[in-house]
Amino acid sequence: MQGWRSRAASALAVGIAFLAIGCSDQASITDSLVMKKGPPVTEAGSNNLSFPVIWSDGVAPTDFQALTTGWTFAPVLDPLTDCVGEDGTQLDDSGAVPDSYLCYFGRKNTGLDEVTGVPTLVGDSAVWLLQERAANKWQMFHAAAQGPFVVSAVDFGDLLESASLKQRQIRTEVALFLDATDHAEFGGYVAADWAGSCVFGATPDNCFGALNMSGAVPFTDQSINEVQGTDYPIDGTLLDPTTVKSAVTTDGTVVPVHATVYPRCSRLLIQRITGVPAWNPTAGTWSGGDDPAVNLAASNDQYTAEINAGGSMIFGYNWKTKGIVAGTYRLTFVIDGPSKCTASKTVFDATTRLVNEGNLNAGTLIPAGDAALNGGDEGGVAFIDIYAGR
């Protein structure tokens, strides 16, 4: 990989005409530019985990495949010819990167400008190794929790928090975070520095560390196949994960994020609210509402966790809303207790916070053991009410 570094600097001057795509100061930077759709995570996604994740119930997703060999990367001799550029001229007729390209050479894509829809490109041009390519495989720290696990923060997707939704399909996203600094089991994995003490073999196994990631190749932002990779091979430096992902409460408290969290005993529940909702622990649903429009569990692989454009594992589901009765719908993320999921050892408690909340639809978190759960053994629930339908 080192062979192209000196050539890349001069190549930037040669290619400056097509690299000069503008970006707006009003751009919105998002962790989830594109989400994988459909079935559970497969090798194509799992080998590109770029942000740490903890299996809080001690169980990973069924189809997650841990890498047991060293990381591999496509060789790049000349980024101007070996990699697809950021001007879109090398894309195929469908707007996808041809399979022959294993890398992208350009500035980091941090998302789409909310006003113009133009990719926001920042920094200097670099080589980014494409995900979803057999030649490029990497995987950051992941580990199973051994004891009871408290989630530090819950983040509902921006779309759910910031809009009244009338689309025929609504993307629902939920991310769970770990602040390892106050967690006895995982606090020892916080590195003193990420350039020297974060040592890894086949995968990082002694520390939380993250990779410098770019979003999709410009003009392919809606294609999961073009979710980007890392510039890791340039210097081998891992990043402090708390500088990659941010989590802030409504009162301005910053919650450090060292890893995302995957509880196997998770469930997505969506109900139209028609009365005064109250939790029914026997059914695991809300009374005061219609029968669930969606009731999917991760424990049987119906509700899937996915790797997003930042290389983080979060929960995602495409809710088809065409033809639904218009009204207020409650989207609930449930941590099922032992009565419904024997692996359960994940909880929300009084320290768990809702973070990165939007300006319209506020979320609510009910910790384990709260009276609002009416005696249920759930590890906690977090919900958000939105108006949906035409």
C-alpha positions in Angstrom: 0.0 0.0 0.0 2.9 2.4 0.6 3.8 2.5 -3.0 1.1 4.9 -4.0 1.5 7.4 -1.2 4.1 9.7 -2.8 2.3 9.4 -6.2 -1.0 10.3 -4.6 0.2 13.8 -3.6 1.1 14.7 -7.1 -1.9 13.0 -8.5 -4.1 15.2 -6.4 -2.8 18.3 -8.3 -3.4 16.5 -11.7 -6.9 15.5 -10.7 -8.0 18.7 -8.9 -10.4 19.7 -11.7 -12.6 16.7 -11.0 -12.0 16.6 -7.3 -13.4 20.1 -6.7 -17.0 19.2 -5.8 -18.3 21.8 -3.4 -19.9 21.2 0.0 -22.3 23.2 2.1 -21.6 24.6 5.6 -25.2 23.6 6.4 -24.5 19.9 5.8 -25.8 17.3 8.2 -23.3 14.7 9.3 -24.9 11.4 10.0 -23.7 8.0 11.3 -26.2 6.1 9.1 -25.9 7.3 5.4 -27.1 4.0 4.1 -28.5 0.9 5.8 -28.4 -2.7 4.7 -31.9 -4.0 3.9 -33.4 -7.5 4.2 -31.9 -10.5 5.8 -29.5 -10.7 8.8 -25.8 -9.6 8.5 -23.7 -11.8 6.3 -20.0 -12.2 5.7 -20.0 -9.4 3.2 -21.1 -7.0 5.9 -19.6 -8.6 9.0 -16.1 -8.6 7.7 -16.2 -4.8 7.5 -17.1 -4.0 11.1 -15.3 -0.7 11.6 -16.6 0.3 15.1 -16.5 -1.9 18.2 -19.6 -3.8 19.3 -20.5 -5.7 22.5 -22.8 -8.7 22.4 -24.5 -7.8 25.7 -26.5 -11.0 26.0 -23.3 -13.0 25.2 -24.7 -13.9 21.8 -23.9 -12.4 18.4 -26.3 -12.3 15.5 -26.7 -15.7 13.9 -25.0 -14.9 10.7 -22.2 -12.8 12.1 -18.8 -14.3 11.1 -15.8 -13.4 13.1 -12.6 -13.1 11.1 -9.9 -15.5 12.2 -7.3 -14.5 9.6 -5.5 -11.3 9.1 -7.0 -8.3 7.5 -6.7 -8.1 3.7 -6.7 -5.2 1.3 -6.6 -4.7 -2.4 -3.2 -3.4 -3.7 -3.3 0.2 -5.0 -0.4 1.3 -7.2 -1.9 4.4 -8.7 -5.1 5.8 -7.1 -6.1 7.7 -10.2 -6.4 4.6 -12.3 -6.9 1.8 -9.7 -9.7 3.6 -7.8 -13.0 5.1 -8.8 -12.9 8.9 -8.5 -15.4 11.3 -6.8 -16.8 12.9 -9.9 -19.0 10.0 -10.9 -17.7 9.6 -14.4 -16.5 6.0 -13.8 -19.8 4.7 -12.5 -21.7 2.2 -14.6 -25.1 3.0 -16.2 -27.0 2.0 -13.1 -24.9 4.5 -11.0 -22.9 1.8 -9.2 -19.2 1.3 -8.9 -18.1 -1.4 -11.4 -16.9 -4.6 -9.7 -13.4 -4.0 -11.1 -12.8 -1.1 -8.7 -11.8 -2.1 -5.2 -11.2 1.4 -3.9 -12.4 5.0 -4.0 -9.9 7.9 -4.3 -11.3 11.2 -3.1 -12.3 13.3 -0.1 -14.2 11.8 2.9 -18.0 11.7 2.4 -19.8 12.6 5.6 -23.3 12.6 4.3 -25.8 14.5 2.1 -26.5 18.2 2.5 -30.1 18.4 3.8 -30.9 21.3 1.5 -29.1 20.5 -1.8 -28.8 16.7 -1.5 -25.1 17.1 -2.6 -22.5 14.9 -0.9 -20.5 16.7 1.8 -16.8 16.0 1.0 -14.2 17.1 3.5 -10.4 16.8 4.1 -7.8 15.8 1.6 -8.2 13.1 -0.9 -7.3 9.6 0.3 -7.7 6.0 -0.8 -10.7 4.3 0.8 -10.9 0.6 0.5 -14.4 -0.5 -0.6 -16.5 -2.7 1.6 -18.5 -5.5 -0.1 -15.4 -6.5 -2.0 -13.8 -9.9 -1.3 -10.3 -8.5 -1.4 -11.0 -6.1 1.4 -11.7 -7.5 4.9 -11.4 -6.0 8.3 -13.1 -6.2 11.6 -12.9 -4.2 14.8 -13.1 -5.3 18.4 -16.1 -7.3 19.4 -16.8 -9.3 22.6 -19.5 -11.1 24.5 -20.5 -9.8 27.9 -20.0 -12.3 30.7 -22.1 -10.7 33.4 -25.3 -8.5 33.5 -24.9 -5.5 31.2 -26.3 -2.0 31.5 -26.7 0.0 28.3 -25.3 3.5 28.5 -27.4 5.3 25.9 -30.2 4.8 23.3 -30.3 6.7 20.0 -33.4 6.6 17.8 -32.8 7.4 14.1 -32.9 11.0 13.0 -35.8 10.5 10.7 -38.1 9.2 13.5 -37.3 12.2 15.7 -37.5 15.0 13.2 -40.5 14.5 11.0 -44.2 13.8 10.6 -44.0 10.8 8.3 -46.2 10.2 5.3 -43.9 8.0 3.2 -45.0 4.6 2.0 -42.0 3.1 3.8 -40.4 4.4 6.9 -36.8 3.5 7.9 -36.6 2.8 11.6 -33.2 2.8 13.3 -32.1 2.2 16.9 -28.6 2.3 18.2 -27.5 1.3 21.6 -24.2 2.6 23.1 -21.6 1.7 25.7 -19.7 4.2 27.7 -16.9 1.9 28.9 -15.3 4.3 31.4 -17.8 3.4 34.1 -18.3 -0.3 33.1 -16.4 -2.8 35.3 -16.3 -5.5 32.6 -15.1 -3.4 29.7 -13.4 -0.4 31.2 -10.0 -2.1 30.8 -10.4 -2.0 27.1 -10.2 1.8 26.9 -6.7 2.4 25.4 -4.2 4.9 26.8 -3.5 5.8 23.2 -4.6 4.5 19.8 -1.4 4.8 18.0 0.7 2.5 20.2 -1.1 0.6 22.8 -4.0 -0.7 20.6 -2.4 -3.9 19.4 -4.1 -6.4 17.2 -3.6 -9.6 15.3 -6.2 -11.0 13.0 -8.6 -8.4 14.6 -8.1 -5.8 17.4 -8.6 -7.9 20.6 -7.3 -5.8 23.4 -8.9 -2.4 23.0 -11.7 -0.3 21.7 -10.5 1.4 18.5 -12.2 2.6 15.4 -11.3 3.1 11.7 -11.4 6.3 9.8 -14.4 5.8 7.5 -15.9 7.5 4.5 -19.5 7.3 3.5 -20.6 6.2 0.0 -18.8 7.1 -3.2 -20.3 10.4 -4.3 -23.4 9.9 -6.5 -24.0 6.4 -5.2 -25.3 7.3 -1.7 -28.4 5.1 -2.0 -26.5 1.9 -2.8 -25.4 -0.3 0.0 -23.0 -2.0 -2.3 -21.0 1.2 -2.4 -20.7 1.8 1.3 -17.1 2.8 1.8 -14.3 1.4 3.8 -11.2 2.7 5.6 -8.0 4.5 4.9 -6.4 2.3 7.6 -3.6 0.8 5.4 -2.0 4.2 5.0 -0.5 4.4 8.5 -2.0 1.6 10.6 -3.5 4.1 13.2 -6.7 3.3 15.0 -8.9 6.1 16.2 -10.3 6.8 19.6 -14.0 5.7 19.1 -15.3 8.6 21.2 -14.0 11.0 18.5 -15.8 9.1 15.8 -19.3 8.8 17.2 -21.0 11.4 19.4 -23.9 11.1 21.9 -25.4 14.1 23.6 -28.5 14.3 25.9 -31.0 17.1 25.6 -29.4 18.9 28.6 -26.0 18.9 26.8 -24.4 16.0 28.7 -21.9 14.2 26.4 -21.9 10.4 26.7 -18.6 8.9 25.5 -19.3 6.1 23.0 -16.7 3.3 22.9 -18.9 0.6 21.3 -22.4 -0.1 20.0 -24.4 -2.8 21.8 -26.3 -5.8 20.4 -28.7 -7.5 22.8 -29.9 -10.8 21.3 -33.1 -10.4 23.4 -34.3 -7.3 21.5 -37.7 -6.7 19.9 -39.3 -4.1 17.7 -42.9 -3.3 18.4 -45.1 -0.9 16.4 -48.7 -0.2 17.4 -51.2 2.5 16.5 -52.3 4.2 19.8 -56.1 4.6 20.2 -56.5 5.1 23.9 -54.3 5.5 27.0 -51.4 3.1 26.6 -50.3 0.8 29.4 -47.7 -1.9 29.3 -49.1 -5.5 29.2 -46.2 -7.7 30.5 -48.0 -10.9 29.6 -48.5 -10.0 25.9 -45.3 -7.8 25.8 -47.4 -5.1 24.0 -49.2 -1.9 24.9 -52.9 -1.9 25.8 -54.8 1.2 24.6 -53.7 0.5 21.0 -54.4 -1.7 18.0 -52.9 -5.1 17.6 -49.2 -4.7 16.7 -48.5 -3.8 13.1 -45.0 -5.0 13.7 -43.8 -7.3 16.4 -40.4 -8.7 15.5 -37.7 -10.3 17.8 -34.0 -10.5 17.2 -33.8 -13.8 19.1 -35.4 -15.6 16.1 -33.7 -13.4 13.5 -36.8 -11.5 12.4 -35.4 -8.2 13.8 -31.9 -7.7 12.4 -28.9 -5.7 13.4 -27.0 -4.3 10.5 -23.7 -2.6 9.7 -24.2 1.0 8.5 -22.1 3.3 6.4 -19.9 4.2 9.4 -19.2 0.5 9.9 -21.3 0.4 13.1 -23.7 -2.4 14.1 -27.2 -0.9 14.8 -30.8 -2.2 14.5 -32.7 -1.3 11.3 -36.1 -2.1 9.9 -38.0 -0.9 6.8 -41.6 -0.4 8.0 -44.0 -0.5 5.0 -46.8 2.0 5.7 -48.7 2.1 2.4 -52.4 1.8 3.2 -52.1 2.0 7.0 -54.7 3.9 9.0 -53.4 7.4 9.7 -52.7 8.1 13.4 -50.1 8.2 16.1 -47.9 5.1 16.2 -45.7 4.0 19.0 -42.4 2.5 18.0 -41.0 0.5 20.9 -37.6 -1.1 21.3 -38.0 -3.8 23.9 -35.4 -5.7 25.9 -37.3 -8.9 26.5 -36.7 -10.5 29.9 -36.0 -14.2 30.8 -39.7 -15.1 30.5 -39.6 -14.4 26.8 -35.9 -14.8 26.0 -33.7 -17.1 28.1 -30.4 -15.4 27.1 -31.5 -12.0 28.5 -29.0 -10.2 30.7 -29.2 -6.7 29.2 -31.0 -3.8 31.0 -31.7 -0.1 30.8 -31.4 1.3 34.3 -31.6 4.8 35.9 -28.3 5.7 34.3 -29.3 4.9 30.7 -29.8 8.0 28.7 -31.7 8.9 25.5 -29.2 10.8 23.2 -29.1 12.8 20.0 -32.8 13.5 20.1 -34.6 15.4 17.3 -36.7 18.5 17.4 -40.2 17.1 16.9 -40.7 13.6 18.3 -39.2 13.0 21.7 -38.4 9.5 22.9 -39.2 8.0 26.4 -37.1 5.4 28.2 -38.5 3.0 30.9 -35.8 1.2 32.9 -36.0 -2.4 34.1 -38.1 -2.8 37.3 -40.0 0.5 36.8 -43.6 0.5 37.9 -44.7 1.5 34.4 -43.7 -2.1 33.3 -46.5 -3.4 35.6 -44.4 -6.2 37.1 -42.9 -7.4 33.8 -39.4 -8.7 33.7 -38.4 -6.7 30.7 -34.9 -5.3 30.7 -36.4 -2.0 29.8 -38.2 -0.4 26.9 -37.6 2.8 24.9 -40.3 4.2 22.6 -41.1 7.1 20.4 -44.5 8.3 19.2 -44.9 9.5 15.6 -47.7 10.5 13.3 -47.8 8.3 10.2 -50.1 7.7 7.3 -51.9 9.9 4.8 
